[in-house]
Amino acid sequence: MVRILPRDVLRGRPTTATKDVDEAHAKIAELFCSHELAPRTRTAAVDMKLRSLHRADVGIEFLDYGADVRIDPEGLQDFHLVQIPLAGHATMQVGSTIVESSPTMASVPPIDKPFSMSWDGGSPHLIVYVRRPALERIAGQLYGDGAVDLGYGMDLSGGAGRAFLRAVVELHDDMISRPASAAPVFVQGLLTDSMVSRLLMAMERPGDDVRDPEAESRLVRECRELLERHAFEELTVPDIAECLGVSVRTLQTALRAETGATPSELLRSIRLDRAREMLLEADPREQSVTAVAELCGFRHQGRFSALYLKTFGELPSESLRR
């Protein structure tokens, strides 16, 4: 998984903070839409922290209510949201459909149906905002049809979800590094279109003939869990297939279909995520990039640095110094 820390979201931007429910309600209504906001516990207080930055058709928000709350919006109408808990858990209900969201599963509210949400305390969210015309324009380019009917959840643990997160991080870092007036229009448009394209590709379009694929989904999930548990051990593809009780070809086909990656690529991706977590949490006075790389199974320092830069957009040493 691409690890995004709450403190990094819109770092350096002003934070709006309040413990008053009515004030929190007014701030969010102004930013998004009319809604009802109520704590789910006896206390009538929240501890809201909000950071927001918009540029043209897109925006990124950091929102933490600091308490268990229930949210009942009237409707989004002219924009789409992808809501990503950076920790903890939240729930969204649309009719009889319930989406349990977490750092590996984002919720995607409908724009034309009523819905309700429950956010647990300790679930700060990164929220990606996209204006409806921009998303429909990209959908037309991708599918030849601008009509957009998204699902309600986005799996962030698979290849497409991870690619979306990387595109969000690239856009985010560009937005906070310079004002819109200083950013080349071409670069702004390229990063925006890339993020929106990844968003669409990470969602299942209704009517798509996807695999059936309880067996494949279970196999991929078990493969991922196996790699997570043994990420730092010497693993070969035949070893992985044998542990899962399938042939190498079956494993490769299932992973390629669902994640777009080979077993070796998936293992490398998991190791890179572990390395980033360790670097971001390490004290540079006590830990080195070389030591972290070796702990995560990377024996060649130059190759590790090149892969890390390509994946996260910064050198390992830059992550360590944060």
N, C-alpha and C positions, 0 to 999 in steps of 0.2 A: 504493500500500500504506500501511496504517496503520503507522507506525514506532514500535516499542517498544524502548527501550534497556535493556540488562540492568541498568544502575545505577538505573533508575527503578522496577523491579519490587520492590514492598514496601519502598521506601526508608524508612529510619528503623526498620525492624523488626530484631530481633536476627538475626545471621547465625551459623549453626552451621558451623564449619569444621574439617576434619580431613584429614590426609594418610595416615591409616591405613585400609586397605581394609576390615578387619573392623569398625571403628567406623562407617565410612560405610555398610556393609551393614546394621548394626544400626539406625542412624538411619532409613534409608529403609524397612526392614522394619516398623519401628514406625509409620511414617507411612502407608504404603500396604499392602503385603502381603509374604508370604514370597517370597523370590527368591534366585537365585544372582547374585553380582556378581564379575566378574573383569576385571582389566586385560587389554587385547589386545596389549600389548607386554611386553618382558622385565621391565620395572620392576614391582615389586609395590606401588607407591605410587599414590595419587590426590591430588588437591588439591581436595576437595569443598567447595562452599559451598552452603548451604541456608537459605532463608527460607520461612516457611510461615505462612499466616493462614487460618483457617476461620471461617465464620459460618453457623450453621444447616445448610442442605443443600448449601452450596457452599464451595469453598476455592480459594485461589490459592497456587501454590508457585513459587519460583525455585530451580532446581537446576542446578548446574554441577559435573561430576565432575573437570574440569581434566585429563583424560587420556582416551585411547581405552579404552572399556570395553565389555564384553558383559554384558547383563542378561537373565536368564531367570526371569520371574515365574511363580508357581504359578497365578495367576488373580485377577482383581479381585473377582468375585462380586457385591458390593452397591454398587459405585460405578463411574462412568464417568470417563475422563480424556481431555482433549484436550491433546496434547503439542506445543508450538510451539518449534522451535529459533529463538532470536533471532539466531543467526549460525551459520555452519558447516552441518553435515550429520549426519543420523542415519538409521538403517535399522530398520524393523520387519518381521518375517516372521511370517505367520500361515498355516500349512500351506504351500501353494505360492505364496501371495500375498505380494509384497514391496512395501512402501511406502517410497519414498525421501523423507524429510522435510527441510525447509529453511524459511527464513523465509516462503516462499510456499506451503508444503504442510505441514499438521499431520498427525500420526499420531493415530489414535483406536483404542486397544487394545480387543480384544473382552473381554467380561466372562465368557464361558462357553467359551472355547477357549484352549489353550496358545499362547503366542507368545514370540518372543525379539527382543531389540533390541541394536543396536550403535550407540553414540554416539561420534562423533569428539571428540577433544580440541578445545577451542575452539568447542563448540556448547552454550552455556548455554541452558537451556530455561525457558520460562514454561509451567506446567502448570495447567490448569483442572480442578478436581475437582467432580463433581456426584453426589450420592447417587442411586441407582437409582430409589427411589420418587418423588423430585422430578421426574426426567426423564420417567418414565412418566406422571405426573400431567399435565404440560404436553403430552406427546404425545397424551394422551386429549383434551385441550381443542382441540388443533390438528387432529387427524385423526379423532377419534371412536374411537380405538383406542389403548389404553395400551401395547400390545405394541411394544417397540422393538427394531428390528434395524438397527443402524447399519452403515455401511461402515467401512473402516479408514483412510481418508484424508479430509482436508478441504482443498479448494482455498481459500487465503486471498487470492488475487489477484482473484477475481471479486466481484460486488456482494454476494452473500450472505455470503461469507467476510469481506469488509471490514466488513459490518454486525455480524457476530459479534465481530470484534476491537474495534469501537467499544463494543459492549455490555460486553465484558470490561473495557475501560479504565474505563468509567463505574462498574462494580461495584467494580473495584479501587480507584479513587480514593475512593469512598465508604467502603470498608472501612478504608482506612488513615487517613482523615481524622478518624474518631471511633470510639470503642468501640461494640460491638454494643448495649450497654445504653443508649447515648445516641442511637442512631439510631431514628427513628420506624419502628415495625413495618411500616407501610404502604409506606414508601419502601424498606425492605429487601426486602420481598416483590416490589415492582414491579421493582426492578433485577435481582433474582434471576430472576424469571419472564421478563423481557425477554432476559436473557443466555441462558437455557436455550432459549427459543423460537428465538432466532437460531441457536443451536447446531444445533437440529433442522432449521431451514430451510436451513442451509448444508450439510447432509448429504444425499446421494442416498438416498432410501428404496428398498430393493429392490422391483422390480416397477413403479416409476414409469416412465411412458412418456415418457422425455426425448427431445430431438431426436436425430437420428442423426448421429451428426452430426458425422462426421469433418470434413465440409466447413465447417460452421459453426464448430466448435471451432478449426479451423485459421485461419479468417478472423478470428475474435475475437482469437486469439493474435497474428496478424500485425498486426492493428489496434493492439493494446496496445503491441507492440514499436515500431511506427511512432510512436505518440504519445509513448512514452518517449524515443525518439531526438530527436524534434523538439518536445518539450513547450514550449519557450520561443519557438518561432517562431509567426508569424501563420498559423493553419491554419483553413480552412473545411471544412465537411462535404463539399462536392463535391470539394475538393482531396484529402481523405483517401480518399474512395471511388475517385477516379481513380488514386491511387497503388496502391491494393489491387486494381484491375482489376475492380470490381463497381459496380453502380448504387447510388445513395444509398439507395434503398428497401431493397435487399438488405442493405446494411450496417446500416441502422437496425433492421431486423427481427431480424437475427442478434444484435446487441448487446442489444436489448431482451429477447430470449428468454433469453440466457445471463447477462447482468449486470444486467438491470433498468434500464439506463441508456442515454441517447442518446450519440452520439459526443461532443457538446459537454460533456455531464456527465462522461463518462469522462476527457476531456482536463482538465477543471477539477479533477477528483479527483486526477489524477496531479500536476498543478501544486501543489495544496494539500499533498500528501505531500512533494513536493520542498521546498516552503517550510518545512514543519515540520522536516525533516531539517536544513536550513540554519540555522534559528533555534536548534535544540537544540545544534548544534555551534558556533555563532558566539560570539564574545566581545562582550558588550553594549557594551564600551568602543570597539570598532572597527566594529561593524555596527549598522544600524538596521532596524526593522521595515519602514519605507517602502522602503529599498533592496532588501531581500529580496523584498518583494512585487513590485516592478518587475522584478527579475531573473527572477521566476517567471511573468511575464506578466500580473500584476494591476495595472491602471492606476488603479483607483479604491480608495483606501485604506480608506474606510468599508465598502465592499462586501466587500473582502478580509477585514477584521476580523470582519464578521458571519458570513461563510462559514466562517472558521477557527474561530470560537467554536462554531458549530453542529456542525461536524465533529469537533472534538477536545475540546470542553468547557472550553476555556480561551482567553484572548485571546493573540494573537501575542506581545504584550509579556511575558506571563507565561512563555511558552516560552523567549523570549530570555534572561530573567533566571535560568533554571534553572542 
